[in-house]
Each structure stands twice: as structure tokens, then as C-alpha cells.
Amino acid sequence: MTSRERFMKEVPQPDAIVAVVEELTRYPWPKSEAERDALFKRLGWSHKK
């Protein structure tokens, strides 16, 4: 696979980006660690490494 093909495979499609932005703007932005954890859990995301 060329570097261009790898890049194109890794770049998200525009509709995927729109879905993420819509989901993030649906809830108030977290003001604390607990709120952030709750938001990430609700979205099914993980911020832990």
C-alpha cells in the first residue's frame, strides 16, 4: 500500500465527522472530570490509555 493509499484509508469520511460533531453538540460541554467521564461513557468512547 502506498503512503497516499494509507492516508486515504485513515481519513474519515465527511459524514462520519458530521455524526461526531452532532453527537458532541447534543450535550453540554463537561465542566469537571466526572462530567467528562459520564459524557464519554454515554457516547461509548474511552479516553483512558
PyMOL commands that set and color helices and strands:
alter all, ss='L'
color gray80, all
select helices_A, chain A and resi 3-10+14-25+33-43
alter helices_A, ss='H'
color red, helices_A
deselect
rebuild
show_as cartoon
